[in-house]
Amino acid sequence: MDNHYLKLVEDIGLAGHIKKNLRNAVLATSVKNKDIKKVAMETFKSTDLEVHVKNALYKEFTSLKLSNIHHSSDLLIRNHELFRDCESYFKEPLDFIEDAQAKWSIRIKQAISGMSTRLGIPLSKQRSIQEQEVFLNQWGSLSLMPDDTTKDYKPLFAANNIFEILINIRNPNLTEKATRELQRWKLVPLNLTVKSLHALKIQFEQLDPKLVQLDSATYSNDQAEDEILLQTNKVLKKGLYASARFLCRFGCPTGNRFELWRMALCIDFGGGKHMLHFEKLKCMTVKYKFLLDLIILQDLKHTVTNDDNYFVFEDLIYQVLFTFLRDASVLEIASYASIDPPTACVNRKIDQEVVYPPSGVVPIHGFGYYIAPLCFTQANTIPLYVLFTAIYKRYLYHLYTISSHPNGLLSLCCLFEDVLQQKNPALVIHMRSINIEPLRIAYKWILYAFSGYLDPDQVLLLWDRIIGFDSLEIVPILAAAVFHFRAASLLHITLPAEAEGVLGNLDTLKVLPLIQHMLFLE
């Protein structure tokens, strides 16, 4: 281990643990002074110390608490195989986009206060002891809680609300003529830098049809499954987080998906800290009733509960969502992204605003679809909650915040439009000529990362790649691939209503062949 990594090991507090273990190993054998270094290195590699150190370093560099590794002056660290895919800090560099996010944050804040006033219900209220006992007894069957049909508990905002903001953002540095020229081809007339098809092909090179993949048309399911299972067993046995993330690029076996995702996201269930944290959140959920709880109840009943694929997980999703609202640790997102958590005056007797909800996340309509696919990977509430929170804090928060980040919703929309134009310009011209904007259709697919649109197993195979490549850019690629795949039918439609018949049902689509055709086949 060279000086660069020795310093890193010392910085994250591992040096003492390593020295103690190596000292004990040396003292336990009769070693000559000249052989001490050799024995120490053999011990380091033959025990779990090497894996422990690599995982700790990998976790540190993928942690959202670290400074931007991509701007590090240390080329060795920046280019090391463990760290080159790490996500960086991101504070919005473009003033006009930061202004749009600020206006969106103000709109959410006003909606929270307006909701409480409109319904005549406080944002938060402590339950009586008797109410707490009733709620606790219903914890395993929250779906049976009685509905209040006397009030309209609709979500504070829907998908279209943020979409209208996105398509109306204008770059003040562009002339009106330049903006009009962009509008001829794009619904989002911004010159954001997004990747070309060639660059995406290089980025996602492991999806090449020549390589063994789960859900690939090139290999039989049994052949791919056997090959991936062999590699999975090696990765699980070795225990390296970085290897688990890399393996996710090829698709995860169903029975090993949770464990591979856990490792890829650097989740450690040792020590019981996650259980203690969840129990604390559960106690808060039992003690305090949020107005948002009632909105979530109604929203889930109109979305996930009505979905044949997910209705069996209703109670599990309630448990995760209720506790998630109260999880202040989610607020750490605001420290590395351009997000202003919503605040409100929860106690009218005290004229002081606090972050509401404590997580800083006001669920969008259909928010349950972010959790529902994960229920196929884990049936127990606590590990499911930990997994969802990790995925949200790394990926999903991008999907309804406004930024120019490559994973941000705005950039993903721009990427979709650019990729589709590059791959099938004739289709774009035809659809726009009959007043159909492809992005208006694809937007919800991108917003929900196809959850609720594709079959659950295909959603999970897509999310394997999101985690494996540590990027949401695969989502708009798939969205463009759907249009390209159904181009023959779309080129014959003459009315906007006919597009729904062609693109309304995605249940039968397979994720990987579409992406491979989009990136690797001319």
Order of alpha helices (4+ residues) and beta strands (2+ residues): alpha-alpha-alpha-alpha-alpha-alpha-beta-alpha-alpha-alpha-alpha-alpha-alpha-alpha-alpha-beta-alpha-alpha-beta-beta-alpha-alpha-alpha-alpha-alpha-alpha-alpha-alpha-alpha
